[in-house]
Amino acid sequence: MRFHVMTLFPDMVWNGLNTSITGRAIEKNLFELNVANIRDYSTDKHKHVDDYPYGGGAGMVMQPGPVYDCYQDIVKDMKKKPRVVYMTPQGQVFSQAIAEELSKEEDLIFLCGHYEGIDDRVLDEIVTDYLSIGDYVLTGGELPAMVMIDSISRLLPGVLNNDVSAEYESFQDGLLEYPQYTRPETFRGQKVPEVLLSGHHGNIEKWRREQSLKRTLERRPELLEGAELTKEDKKTLEKWEKSRVNAKKIK
């Protein structure tokens, strides 16, 4: 897979992704990272890529020309038009399901805006997906792009040391991940649950499923509506819900 990032701050992207797991994956050629500097495509002698907005208003707007020329340079040798992701608070909120969908692409372009945004005419021309990482505003699209690339890349074969681990993490089946423990067995008076020390894999898996359900109910109950639940899961949730209601009545 090839990730292409269109940005005014290429060092920010390179430095952020060339470390840890993504950095090792790039070094091993498990995926490619191409970072293009939009400013290189400015026709202005001072390399300006922004101007005042028509109609007035605060701030500056990125001009369409450099963005479009940068895009054209990236796609010139591609056999088909790639998906182009533009990071914006106005977009759909990024999720694990979207990460899985995008991980199947051969080429994926991320367009990082700055200032008050990018001239809408070029967005209409090249962007296929408008995505957000949350309902808040950042100074630019680089951090959201890096978040998405990190999330997508770890789904690619070989990127994680343990390829199985991605199958059992938060949101993979619509539930939050169960609690994790390691040595020592006792820390500040708290012991590791006995079931995890039993060696009984069936009981461990049952406990982990129950803990995922419990944690999701407590922390992100809205996720349960779209989760893949068995009849046993539903019975467990009903039992806990009744316990919570009774506990409130007692108080």
VOBA-1610 file (N, C-alpha, C; in pm, whole numbers, padded with zeros to 5 digits, always signed):
BEGIN
Met+00084-00120+00000Met+00000+00000+00000Met+00088+00125+00000Arg+00037+00229-00065Arg+00112+00354-00072Arg+00028+00468-00013Phe+00083+00536+00087Phe+00020+00654+00145Phe+00087+00778+00085His+00008+00874+00041His+00059+00999-00013His+00000+01112+00071Val+00085+01200+00122Val+00037+01310+00205Val+00072+01442+00139Met-00028+01523+00113Met-00009+01657+00057Met-00014+01757+00173Thr+00094+01828+00194Thr+00106+01910+00313Thr+00197+02031+00289Leu+00186+02130+00376Leu+00280+02243+00377Leu+00395+02217+00476Phe+00384+02109+00554Phe+00483+02081+00657Phe+00528+01934+00649Pro+00603+01900+00545Pro+00645+01760+00525Pro+00728+01703+00639Asp+00812+01785+00701Asp+00895+01735+00811Asp+00810+01686+00927Met+00701+01753+00951Met+00611+01714+01060Met+00557+01573+01037Val+00520+01544+00914Val+00465+01412+00880Val+00575+01306+00884Trp+00689+01336+00822Trp+00798+01240+00822Trp+00844+01207+00963Asn+00865+01309+01043Asn+00914+01286+01179Asn+00813+01211+01264Gly+00685+01235+01238Gly+00582+01167+01316Gly+00565+01021+01281Leu+00578+00987+01153Leu+00552+00850+01109Leu+00676+00763+01095Asn+00794+00825+01096Asn+00917+00748+01083Asn+00972+00703+01218Thr+00884+00675+01311Thr+00924+00626+01443Thr+00837+00507+01480Ser+00885+00432+01579Ser+00808+00322+01637Ser+00762+00223+01530Ile+00640+00171+01543Ile+00591+00064+01456Ile+00580+00109+01311Thr+00527+00229+01286Thr+00514+00275+01148Thr+00651+00298+01085Gly+00745+00348+01163Gly+00879+00370+01112Gly+00946+00240+01070Arg+00932+00138+01153Arg+00989+00007+01119Arg+00921-00053+00996Ala+00790-00031+00984Ala+00717-00084+00869Ala+00762-00017+00739Ile+00788+00112+00746Ile+00839+00184+00628Ile+00977+00132+00590Glu+01060+00112+00691Glu+01196+00062+00669Glu+01195-00077+00605Lys+01096-00158+00641Lys+01085-00294+00587Lys+01004-00298+00458Asn+00964-00182+00408Asn+00885-00172+00284Asn+00750-00244+00293Leu+00691-00244+00413Leu+00559-00303+00431Leu+00451-00209+00379Phe+00481-00081+00375Phe+00400+00016+00303Phe+00490+00133+00266Glu+00446+00213+00168Glu+00524+00328+00123Glu+00462+00458+00176Leu+00548+00554+00205Leu+00502+00685+00248Leu+00564+00790+00158Asn+00479+00861+00086Asn+00523+00967-00003Asn+00466+01098+00051Val+00554+01190+00088Val+00510+01318+00143Val+00543+01429+00043Ala+00441+01497-00006Ala+00460+01601-00107Ala+00436+01739-00046Asn+00528+01831-00073Asn+00517+01968-00021Asn+00437+02052-00121Ile+00319+02094-00081Ile+00232+02173-00168Ile+00301+02304-00209Arg+00383+02357-00120Arg+00450+02484-00148Arg+00543+02474-00270Asp+00592+02354-00299Asp+00679+02335-00415Asp+00608+02363-00547Tyr+00477+02365-00543Tyr+00398+02384-00665Tyr+00343+02525-00678Ser+00389+02615-00593Ser+00349+02755-00602Ser+00421+02822-00718Thr+00350+02906-00790Thr+00411+02981-00902Thr+00455+03120-00856Asp+00430+03150-00731Asp+00469+03278-00673Asp+00618+03275-00640Lys+00690+03384-00666Lys+00835+03383-00643Lys+00869+03369-00495His+00775+03405-00409His+00797+03389-00264His+00736+03259-00211Lys+00686+03175-00301Lys+00627+03046-00267Lys+00503+03060-00179His+00427+03166-00197His+00302+03182-00125His+00198+03082-00180Val+00118+03026-00092Val+00015+02932-00136Val-00122+02973-00083Asp-00132+03093-00021Asp-00258+03137+00038Asp-00288+03281-00004Asp-00413+03318+00014Asp-00454+03455-00020Asp-00579+03489+00061Tyr-00618+03618+00056Tyr-00735+03663+00130Tyr-00861+03602+00070Pro-00960+03571+00154Pro-01085+03512+00103Pro-01172+03614+00032Tyr-01232+03575-00080Tyr-01331+03660-00145Tyr-01449+03680-00049Gly-01500+03801-00045Gly-01612+03829+00043Gly-01571+03876+00180Gly-01439+03875+00205Gly-01388+03920+00334Gly-01394+03811+00439Gly-01345+03843+00556Gly-01343+03746+00665Gly-01204+03732+00722Ala-01195+03667+00837Ala-01067+03650+00905Ala-00983+03541+00839Gly-00852+03558+00849Gly-00760+03454+00804Gly-00738+03449+00654Met-00663+03346+00614Met-00627+03326+00474Met-00678+03190+00427Val-00688+03176+00296Val-00736+03052+00236Val-00631+02998+00140Met-00607+02866+00145Met-00511+02806+00053Met-00565+02809-00090Gln-00480+02849-00183Gln-00519+02863-00323Gln-00533+02727-00391Pro-00623+02719-00489Pro-00648+02589-00553Pro-00535+02541-00644Gly-00464+02633-00710Gly-00363+02594-00808Gly-00254+02503-00755Pro-00181+02542-00651Pro-00073+02456-00599Pro-00124+02320-00551Val-00243+02320-00492Val-00300+02193-00445Val-00330+02101-00563Tyr-00390+02156-00666Tyr-00426+02074-00782Tyr-00302+02024-00855Asp-00202+02110-00872Asp-00080+02068-00941Asp-00005+01961-00862Cys-00005+01973-00731Cys+00057+01872-00645Cys-00014+01738-00662Tyr-00146+01743-00660Tyr-00227+01621-00679Tyr-00199+01557-00814Gln-00195+01638-00919Gln-00172+01585-01054Gln-00036+01517-01065Asp+00063+01573-00997Asp+00197+01514-00999Asp+00196+01377-00930Ile+00117+01363-00824Ile+00111+01236-00751Ile+00042+01128-00833Val-00067+01164-00901Val-00150+01063-00968Val-00109+01036-01113Lys-00011+01106-01164Lys+00019+01099-01308Lys+00050+00958-01357Asp+00108+00873-01272Asp+00144+00738-01316Asp+00049+00631-01261Met-00059+00672-01199Met-00153+00575-01143Met-00250+00528-01249Lys-00289+00401-01241Lys-00378+00343-01341Lys-00524+00382-01318Lys-00558+00412-01192Lys-00695+00453-01163Lys-00695+00569-01065Lys-00804+00644-01062Lys-00815+00759-00973Lys-00822+00710-00829Pro-00731+00758-00743Pro-00729+00711-00604Pro-00828+00787-00516Arg-00854+00734-00401Arg-00935+00806-00302Arg-00849+00914-00239Val-00908+01031-00222Val-00838+01144-00161Val-00913+01184-00035Val-00846+01177+00078Val-00907+01209+00207Val-00868+01350+00248Tyr-00969+01431+00276Tyr-00946+01567+00325Tyr-00989+01573+00470Met-00896+01614+00559Met-00925+01622+00702Met-00999+01751+00734Thr-01119+01738+00789Thr-01200+01856+00821Thr-01299+01821+00931Pro-01325+01914+01025Pro-01425+01889+01129Pro-01564+01868+01071Gln-01583+01908+00945Gln-01713+01891+00880Gln-01734+01749+00827Gly-01628+01667+00831Gly-01635+01534+00774Gly-01692+01428+00867Gln-01711+01309+00812Gln-01755+01195+00890Gln-01647+01158+00991Val-01686+01118+01111Val-01588+01085+01214Val-01521+00952+01180Phe-01389+00954+01179Phe-01308+00836+01148Phe-01335+00725+01250Ser-01339+00602+01203Ser-01368+00487+01290Ser-01286+00366+01247Gln-01291+00262+01328Gln-01220+00138+01294Gln-01275+00078+01165Ala-01405+00088+01145Ala-01465+00034+01023Ala-01413+00108+00899Ile-01398+00240+00911Ile-01343+00317+00798Ile-01197+00281+00776Ala-01123+00262+00884Ala-00982+00221+00873Ala-00970+00090+00796Glu-01057-00005+00828Glu-01054-00135+00759Glu-01087-00119+00611Glu-01184-00034+00582Glu-01222-00010+00442Glu-01107+00053+00364Leu-01044+00154+00422Leu-00935+00224+00353Leu-00809+00139+00341Ser-00791+00043+00431Ser-00671-00042+00427Ser-00669-00132+00304Lys-00781-00142+00235Lys-00788-00226+00114Lys-00747-00150-00012Glu-00723-00020+00001Glu-00683+00061-00115Glu-00536+00038-00150Glu-00505+00052-00278Glu-00364+00040-00322Glu-00291+00172-00301Asp-00358+00282-00330Asp-00305+00416-00309Asp-00408+00498-00232Leu-00360+00578-00139Leu-00449+00661-00059Leu-00382+00797-00039Ile-00452+00903-00077Ile-00395+01038-00066Ile-00463+01113+00049Phe-00381+01179+00131Phe-00432+01262+00240Phe-00398+01408+00210Leu-00499+01492+00208Leu-00480+01634+00182Leu-00493+01710+00313Cys-00385+01779+00352Cys-00382+01851+00479Cys-00401+02000+00456Gly-00508+02054+00509Gly-00535+02195+00496Gly-00470+02276+00607His-00469+02408+00590His-00416+02501+00691His-00489+02634+00678Tyr-00457+02725+00767Tyr-00520+02858+00769Tyr-00672+02841+00787Glu-00751+02907+00703Glu-00897+02895+00714Glu-00952+02786+00623Gly-00861+02706+00566Gly-00906+02598+00480Gly-00852+02611+00338Ile-00912+02536+00246Ile-00868+02531+00107Ile-00983+02574+00016Asp-00950+02645-00090Asp-01049+02687-00190Asp-01137+02567-00228Asp-01267+02583-00213Asp-01361+02471-00233Asp-01360+02416-00375Arg-01317+02493-00470Arg-01321+02446-00608Arg-01227+02328-00630Val-01111+02330-00567Val-01019+02218-00584Val-01063+02099-00500Leu-01130+02126-00388Leu-01183+02015-00308Leu-01290+01941-00389Asp-01376+02016-00454Asp-01480+01954-00538Asp-01418+01871-00651Glu-01302+01915-00696Glu-01236+01850-00810Glu-01167+01718-00772Ile-01105+01711-00655Ile-01019+01596-00626Ile-01059+01513-00504Val-01128+01569-00407Val-01154+01498-00281Val-01268+01397-00295Thr-01247+01277-00242Thr-01350+01173-00243Thr-01407+01147-00104Asp-01328+01174+00001Asp-01371+01145+00138Asp-01338+01263+00230Tyr-01439+01309+00302Tyr-01419+01413+00403Tyr-01427+01347+00540Leu-01314+01348+00613Leu-01309+01278+00741Leu-01261+01368+00854Ser-01303+01334+00974Ser-01267+01409+01094Ser-01221+01311+01201Ile-01135+01354+01292Ile-01100+01268+01407Ile-01171+01315+01533Gly-01260+01413+01520Gly-01335+01458+01636Gly-01394+01594+01616Asp-01488+01630+01701Asp-01557+01758+01689Asp-01480+01870+01758Tyr-01366+01902+01702Tyr-01283+02012+01751Tyr-01197+02059+01635Val-01136+02176+01649Val-01059+02235+01540Val-00910+02231+01573Leu-00830+02191+01477Leu-00683+02188+01490Leu-00623+02293+01397Thr-00493+02317+01413Thr-00426+02416+01329Thr-00401+02366+01187Gly-00408+02236+01166Gly-00384+02182+01033Gly-00425+02036+01026Gly-00416+01979+00907Gly-00459+01842+00886Gly-00354+01736+00907Glu-00232+01777+00942Glu-00122+01679+00953Glu-00145+01578+01065Leu-00184+01625+01183Leu-00206+01532+01293Leu-00318+01433+01264Pro-00434+01478+01214Pro-00537+01382+01177Pro-00489+01282+01070Ala-00412+01329+00972Ala-00361+01239+00868Ala-00271+01132+00929Met-00185+01173+01023Met-00096+01076+01087Met-00173+00977+01173Val-00277+01025+01240Val-00362+00936+01319Val-00425+00830+01230Met-00478+00872+01116Met-00544+00778+01026Met-00446+00681+00963Ile-00330+00730+00922Ile-00229+00642+00862Ile-00181+00540+00963Asp-00161+00582+01088Asp-00121+00488+01192Asp-00226+00379+01210Ser-00352+00419+01216Ser-00461+00325+01236Ser-00476+00229+01118Ile-00467+00282+00997Ile-00483+00200+00877Ile-00365+00106+00856Ser-00245+00158+00876Ser-00124+00080+00846Ser-00111-00043+00936Arg-00157-00034+01059Arg-00143-00148+01151Arg-00233-00264+01112Leu-00324-00241+01017Leu-00409-00349+00966Leu-00345-00421+00848Leu-00233-00368+00800Leu-00166-00428+00685Leu-00081-00547+00729Pro-00069-00650+00646Pro+00007-00770+00683Pro+00152-00737+00721Gly+00195-00790+00836Gly+00333-00777+00878Gly+00367-00653+00957Val+00278-00554+00961Val+00310-00428+01030Val+00319-00449+01181Leu+00224-00525+01236Leu+00231-00557+01378Leu+00317-00681+01398Asn+00394-00683+01506Asn+00476-00801+01535Asn+00390-00925+01552Asn+00274-00906+01616Asn+00179-01014+01633Asn+00058-00984+01547Asp+00050-01049+01430Asp-00057-01018+01336Asp-00195-01048+01393Val-00202-01136+01494Val-00330-01173+01551Val-00385-01062+01640Ser-00296-00978+01695Ser-00338-00882+01797Ser-00444-00786+01747Ala-00440-00747+01620Ala-00537-00651+01567Ala-00679-00708+01567Glu-00691-00841+01575Glu-00822-00903+01571Glu-00895-00893+01704Tyr-00823-00861+01811Tyr-00883-00866+01944Tyr-00876-00733+02016Glu-00870-00624+01944Glu-00857-00494+02006Glu-00989-00420+02009Ser-00988-00305+02076Ser-01109-00225+02086Ser-01170-00198+01950Phe-01304-00207+01942Phe-01384-00176+01825Phe-01382-00283+01718Gln-01297-00386+01730Gln-01288-00483+01622Gln-01420-00554+01601Asp-01493-00585+01711Asp-01625-00645+01699Asp-01731-00552+01757Gly-01697-00424+01764Gly-01791-00326+01816Gly-01784-00306+01965Leu-01695-00376+02034Leu-01681-00365+02179Leu-01545-00310+02216Leu-01536-00254+02336Leu-01406-00211+02387Leu-01326-00332+02431Glu-01195-00318+02431Glu-01108-00429+02467Glu-01114-00457+02617Tyr-01095-00582+02652Tyr-01092-00626+02792Tyr-00967-00573+02863Pro-00964-00572+02998Pro-00846-00526+03071Pro-00725-00616+03046Gln-00606-00558+03049Gln-00482-00632+03029Gln-00395-00624+03155Tyr-00322-00731+03184Tyr-00234-00735+03301Tyr-00102-00804+03266Thr+00004-00768+03338Thr+00132-00836+03324Thr+00198-00842+03462Arg+00322-00887+03471Arg+00390-00900+03601Arg+00417-00763+03663Pro+00417-00754+03795Pro+00403-00860+03896Pro+00257-00899+03917Glu+00233-01012+03982Glu+00097-01059+04006Glu+00021-00966+04101Thr+00096-00901+04192Thr+00034-00806+04285Thr+00103-00670+04273Phe+00023-00565+04256Phe+00077-00430+04246Phe-00006-00339+04335Arg+00059-00280+04434Arg-00006-00189+04528Arg-00136-00248+04584Gly-00125-00377+04620Gly-00237-00447+04683Gly-00339-00503+04586Gln-00326-00473+04457Gln-00420-00524+04358Gln-00362-00647+04289Lys-00441-00755+04287Lys-00396-00880+04229Lys-00453-00899+04088Val-00377-00970+04007Val-00425-01009+03874Val-00543-01105+03894Pro-00652-01091+03819Pro-00765-01184+03832Pro-00720-01329+03823Glu-00771-01410+03913Glu-00728-01551+03923Glu-00748-01628+03793Val-00855-01596+03720Val-00885-01671+03599Val-00771-01661+03498Leu-00698-01547+03497Leu-00589-01530+03400Leu-00466-01612+03438Leu-00462-01657+03561Leu-00350-01739+03607Leu-00382-01888+03601Ser-00506-01921+03565Ser-00553-02060+03570Ser-00500-02146+03458Gly-00470-02084+03343Gly-00426-02163+03227Gly-00542-02226+03152His-00666-02203+03199His-00784-02260+03135His-00832-02162+03027His-00799-02194+02902His-00824-02100+02792His-00972-02069+02771Gly-01057-02169+02791Gly-01200-02147+02775Gly-01253-02046+02876Asn-01213-02063+03001Asn-01257-01971+03105Asn-01199-01830+03083Ile-01075-01826+03035Ile-01011-01697+03010Ile-01085-01621+02899Glu-01119-01691+02791Glu-01190-01627+02681Glu-01328-01579+02725Lys-01395-01660+02808Lys-01526-01621+02859Lys-01515-01496+02945Trp-01415-01493+03033Trp-01392-01378+03120Trp-01363-01253+03039Arg-01278-01267+02938Arg-01242-01152+02854Arg-01364-01098+02779Arg-01448-01186+02731Arg-01569-01140+02660Arg-01660-01064+02756Glu-01677-01118+02875Glu-01762-01053+02974Glu-01706-00916+03013Gln-01575-00908+03026Gln-01512-00781+03063Gln-01526-00678+02950Ser-01518-00724+02826Ser-01538-00634+02712Ser-01680-00577+02714Leu-01777-00664+02740Leu-01915-00621+02748Leu-01934-00520+02862Lys-01878-00553+02978Lys-01892-00467+03095Lys-01829-00330+03072Arg-01708-00331+03017Arg-01637-00206+02995Arg-01711-00119+02892Thr-01765-00183+02789Thr-01839-00108+02687Thr-01967-00050+02746Leu-02036-00127+02828Leu-02158-00080+02893Leu-02130+00039+02982Glu-02019+00035+03054Glu-01985+00141+03149Glu-01930+00266+03081Arg-01847+00248+02977Arg-01774+00360+02919Arg-01830+00411+02788Arg-01878+00322+02702Arg-01929+00363+02570Arg-02057+00285+02537Pro-02163+00300+02615Pro-02284+00220+02594Pro-02345+00235+02456Glu-02320+00350+02390Glu-02379+00371+02257Glu-02323+00273+02153Leu-02205+00216+02181Leu-02145+00120+02088Leu-02220-00012+02084Leu-02292-00043+02188Leu-02362-00172+02196Leu-02469-00186+02089Glu-02523-00074+02043Glu-02629-00078+01940Glu-02579-00140+01810Gly-02452-00118+01777Gly-02399-00171+01652Gly-02305-00289+01670Ala-02291-00338+01794Ala-02196-00447+01822Ala-02253-00582+01781Glu-02162-00676+01754Glu-02201-00812+01720Glu-02220-00890+01850Leu-02345-00906+01892Leu-02375-00968+02021Leu-02443-01104+02004Thr-02399-01200+02084Thr-02463-01331+02087Thr-02579-01328+02185Lys-02657-01436+02187Lys-02767-01445+02284Lys-02712-01441+02426Glu-02597-01506+02447Glu-02535-01507+02578Glu-02489-01366+02618Asp-02435-01293+02522Asp-02394-01154+02548Asp-02513-01071+02594Lys-02626-01087+02526Lys-02745-01008+02557Lys-02798-01042+02697Lys-02793-01170+02732Lys-02836-01211+02866Lys-02746-01150+02972Thr-02615-01150+02945Thr-02519-01094+03040Thr-02544-00945+03060Leu-02567-00873+02950Leu-02593-00730+02957Leu-02724-00699+03032Glu-02825-00779+03006Glu-02953-00760+03075Glu-02937-00779+03225Lys-02857-00879+03264Lys-02833-00907+03406Lys-02761-00789+03471Trp-02659-00736+03405Trp-02584-00623+03461Trp-02670-00497+03467Glu-02753-00478+03364Glu-02839-00360+03362Glu-02939-00363+03477Lys-02993-00481+03503Lys-03085-00495+03616Lys-03014-00467+03748Ser-02889-00516+03759Ser-02810-00493+03881Ser-02785-00345+03902Arg-02757-00272+03792Arg-02731-00127+03802Arg-02858-00053+03844Val-02974-00093+03789Val-03100-00027+03824Val-03132-00050+03970Asn-03114-00176+04015Asn-03141-00209+04156Asn-03050-00132+04250Ala-02922-00119+04210Ala-02825-00048+04292Ala-02865+00099+04308Lys-02918+00159+04200Lys-02962+00298+04205Lys-03083+00314+04298Lys-03174+00214+04296Lys-03293+00219+04381Lys-03254+00214+04529Ile-03155+00132+04560Ile-03110+00117+04698Ile-03051+00247+04749Lys-02976+00318+04662Lys-02916+00445+04701Lys-03023+00551+04727
//
